[in-house]
Every structure is written in structure tokens, then in C-alpha cells.
Amino acid sequence: MSIQERKQVVTDFLIALVNDDSVAMRPLVADDVKWWVPQSAASAFGLDRPLDGWEQVPWFGGDGWKGFKPGTSHVTIHHLVAEDEFVSAHYNRTAQRAHGNNVYDAEYNILFRFRDDLIVEVWEVVDTAQANASRSL
């Protein structure tokens, strides 16, 4: 898989992620994926670090991440940088929160690692202070 193809997989993945579309995400992700959530998110939401395997990532194979109203999420990708088996995505996610009318707007940088043309590891960095501040706006 070329670097451009990996960037396209990451783009497709992020669009599917914010749309809670596990059917579209599934063929892009290895069964044994590891997702490294930020330490602050692991503590705040009681998540393992790493989340180990497709079924253990709530926004993949589980019931989905229900923090946002369906159909309100949007991703704006600012940069995709790739080297070897890695792609880094700098982006914003906006959405309407599931409870109340608050708008979620958070900046992310996620590093993806590929193996055999599939996403096998993910390191998530998010501006948790901004994400939490948007709860009260």
C-alpha cells in the first residue's frame, strides 16, 4: 500500500468514525488493533489504556460512542503526514452533544500505524481541556 493510499484509508476511517459507521470502519482496522486513548480520557471515562482489540473499542464494535447526536458530527482534516507505516492526522471534530444543545469542538492529532494494509495501532491526542470546556458553553 502506498503512502497516498494509507492517507486515503485514514481519511475514510475518520469520516466513518465521526459518522459512527462501524460497517465502513471494519474493513480498515485489524482485529487486534490497539487504541491508546489519552491518559486523561482513560481516567475520566474508566477506559483501559490501551483498548485492545476491535470489540474493546466502544466507538468500533460495541454500541458506539453515544456522546453526540446522530448526524451532527463533522470532521475537518487539516493535515495528513505519512512516513513508512505511519500516518498522522491533525483534525477537528465538531458535533452537537447528545445531552443538551452544547456544541462539541475539539482538536485532535491521531497517529495511525499500519500492518498488512490495515490500521493496527492508534495513538490519540486530543485537547481534553477544550473538549471539557465546550460542555459548559
SULFENPE-V51020 format. One record per residue. N is the residue number from 1. RES is the residue in one small letter. SS is DSSP state (h for helix, s for strand, l for the rest). PSI is psi in degrees with one decimal (* if undefined). OMEGA is omega in degrees with one decimal (* if undefined). Layout:
n=N res=RES ss=SS psi=PSI omega=OMEGA
n=N res=RES ss=SS psi=PSI omega=OMEGA
//
This chain:
n=1 res=m ss=l psi=131.8 omega=-179.9
n=2 res=s ss=l psi=165.7 omega=176.6
n=3 res=i ss=h psi=-41.2 omega=178.5
n=4 res=q ss=h psi=-38.8 omega=177.9
n=5 res=e ss=h psi=-38.3 omega=176.7
n=6 res=r ss=h psi=-41.2 omega=176.6
n=7 res=k ss=h psi=-39.0 omega=178.9
n=8 res=q ss=h psi=-39.0 omega=176.2
n=9 res=v ss=h psi=-44.4 omega=179.2
n=10 res=v ss=h psi=-43.2 omega=177.0
n=11 res=t ss=h psi=-48.7 omega=179.1
n=12 res=d ss=h psi=-41.0 omega=179.6
n=13 res=f ss=h psi=-47.7 omega=-177.9
n=14 res=l ss=h psi=-39.8 omega=177.3
n=15 res=i ss=h psi=-44.8 omega=178.4
n=16 res=a ss=h psi=-38.9 omega=-179.4
n=17 res=l ss=h psi=-50.8 omega=-177.0
n=18 res=v ss=h psi=-19.3 omega=175.9
n=19 res=n ss=l psi=6.8 omega=179.9
n=20 res=d ss=l psi=43.0 omega=-175.6
n=21 res=d ss=l psi=81.8 omega=-177.7
n=22 res=s ss=h psi=-26.0 omega=177.7
n=23 res=v ss=h psi=-40.8 omega=178.7
n=24 res=a ss=h psi=-32.5 omega=-179.8
n=25 res=m ss=h psi=-35.3 omega=-168.9
n=26 res=r ss=h psi=-47.2 omega=-177.6
n=27 res=p ss=l psi=-4.3 omega=-178.2
n=28 res=l ss=l psi=-11.0 omega=-168.9
n=29 res=v ss=s psi=135.0 omega=177.1
n=30 res=a ss=s psi=150.1 omega=177.8
n=31 res=d ss=s psi=-38.2 omega=-175.1
n=32 res=d ss=s psi=29.3 omega=179.7
n=33 res=v ss=s psi=146.2 omega=171.8
n=34 res=k ss=s psi=128.4 omega=178.5
n=35 res=w ss=s psi=117.1 omega=179.4
n=36 res=w ss=s psi=98.9 omega=175.6
n=37 res=v ss=l psi=157.8 omega=175.2
n=38 res=p ss=l psi=148.0 omega=179.4
n=39 res=q ss=h psi=-38.1 omega=-179.6
n=40 res=s ss=h psi=-36.9 omega=178.4
n=41 res=a ss=h psi=-38.1 omega=177.8
n=42 res=a ss=h psi=-44.3 omega=179.5
n=43 res=s ss=h psi=-47.0 omega=-175.3
n=44 res=a ss=h psi=-36.3 omega=-173.9
n=45 res=f ss=h psi=5.1 omega=178.6
n=46 res=g ss=l psi=37.4 omega=-178.8
n=47 res=l ss=l psi=146.5 omega=172.7
n=48 res=d ss=l psi=155.2 omega=176.9
n=49 res=r ss=l psi=103.5 omega=8.1
n=50 res=p ss=l psi=162.8 omega=165.3
n=51 res=l ss=s psi=127.3 omega=-167.7
n=52 res=d ss=s psi=104.4 omega=178.1
n=53 res=g ss=l psi=149.5 omega=-177.4
n=54 res=w ss=h psi=-47.7 omega=-174.9
n=55 res=e ss=h psi=-16.6 omega=-178.3
n=56 res=q ss=h psi=-7.9 omega=179.8
n=57 res=v ss=l psi=109.1 omega=-172.4
n=58 res=p ss=l psi=-33.3 omega=-177.6
n=59 res=w ss=l psi=7.9 omega=174.3
n=60 res=f ss=l psi=-95.6 omega=-170.9
n=61 res=g ss=l psi=-8.0 omega=-179.3
n=62 res=g ss=l psi=-144.4 omega=-178.7
n=63 res=d ss=l psi=3.0 omega=-177.8
n=64 res=g ss=l psi=166.1 omega=178.2
n=65 res=w ss=l psi=113.3 omega=-170.5
n=66 res=k ss=l psi=27.2 omega=-179.0
n=67 res=g ss=l psi=-7.8 omega=-174.9
n=68 res=f ss=s psi=150.1 omega=175.8
n=69 res=k ss=l psi=131.7 omega=-179.3
n=70 res=p ss=l psi=139.8 omega=176.5
n=71 res=g ss=l psi=1.1 omega=-177.5
n=72 res=t ss=l psi=-7.5 omega=-176.9
n=73 res=s ss=l psi=144.2 omega=177.5
n=74 res=h ss=s psi=139.0 omega=177.3
n=75 res=v ss=s psi=135.6 omega=172.6
n=76 res=t ss=s psi=109.8 omega=-179.5
n=77 res=i ss=s psi=122.5 omega=179.8
n=78 res=h ss=s psi=-43.6 omega=-176.9
n=79 res=h ss=s psi=142.5 omega=167.5
n=80 res=l ss=s psi=121.6 omega=-179.5
n=81 res=v ss=s psi=131.3 omega=-174.9
n=82 res=a ss=s psi=146.4 omega=174.1
n=83 res=e ss=s psi=130.6 omega=-179.7
n=84 res=d ss=l psi=-123.0 omega=-176.7
n=85 res=e ss=l psi=12.0 omega=-176.1
n=86 res=f ss=s psi=143.7 omega=170.0
n=87 res=v ss=s psi=129.1 omega=176.3
n=88 res=s ss=s psi=131.4 omega=-179.2
n=89 res=a ss=s psi=122.4 omega=174.2
n=90 res=h ss=s psi=119.9 omega=-174.8
n=91 res=y ss=s psi=167.5 omega=171.5
n=92 res=n ss=s psi=143.4 omega=171.2
n=93 res=r ss=s psi=128.8 omega=172.7
n=94 res=t ss=s psi=148.5 omega=-179.6
n=95 res=a ss=s psi=165.7 omega=172.3
n=96 res=q ss=s psi=130.2 omega=-179.1
n=97 res=r ss=s psi=148.5 omega=-177.4
n=98 res=a ss=l psi=-32.8 omega=-178.7
n=99 res=h ss=l psi=115.6 omega=-176.9
n=100 res=g ss=l psi=-174.5 omega=-177.9
n=101 res=n ss=l psi=17.0 omega=-178.4
n=102 res=n ss=l psi=143.6 omega=177.8
n=103 res=v ss=s psi=131.8 omega=175.5
n=104 res=y ss=s psi=131.0 omega=175.6
n=105 res=d ss=s psi=108.7 omega=-177.3
n=106 res=a ss=s psi=145.9 omega=178.9
n=107 res=e ss=s psi=135.8 omega=-177.8
n=108 res=y ss=s psi=155.6 omega=162.8
n=109 res=n ss=s psi=117.0 omega=-178.8
n=110 res=i ss=s psi=132.0 omega=177.0
n=111 res=l ss=s psi=123.7 omega=-179.8
n=112 res=f ss=s psi=139.0 omega=172.2
n=113 res=r ss=s psi=135.4 omega=-178.4
n=114 res=f ss=s psi=148.6 omega=169.5
n=115 res=r ss=s psi=129.8 omega=-180.0
n=116 res=d ss=l psi=42.7 omega=175.8
n=117 res=d ss=l psi=13.8 omega=178.7
n=118 res=l ss=s psi=151.9 omega=173.1
n=119 res=i ss=s psi=123.0 omega=-176.1
n=120 res=v ss=s psi=-20.1 omega=179.3
n=121 res=e ss=s psi=144.1 omega=-176.2
n=122 res=v ss=s psi=129.9 omega=174.0
n=123 res=w ss=s psi=117.8 omega=-175.6
n=124 res=e ss=s psi=129.3 omega=172.9
n=125 res=v ss=s psi=123.8 omega=-178.0
n=126 res=v ss=s psi=148.6 omega=175.5
n=127 res=d ss=l psi=83.0 omega=-175.1
n=128 res=t ss=h psi=-30.2 omega=178.2
n=129 res=a ss=h psi=-43.5 omega=177.8
n=130 res=q ss=h psi=-41.9 omega=179.3
n=131 res=a ss=h psi=-43.2 omega=178.4
n=132 res=n ss=h psi=-36.2 omega=178.7
n=133 res=a ss=h psi=-33.8 omega=-178.2
n=134 res=s ss=l psi=-14.2 omega=175.9
n=135 res=r ss=l psi=-31.5 omega=-174.7
n=136 res=s ss=l psi=-0.4 omega=-179.1
n=137 res=l ss=l psi=* omega=*
//
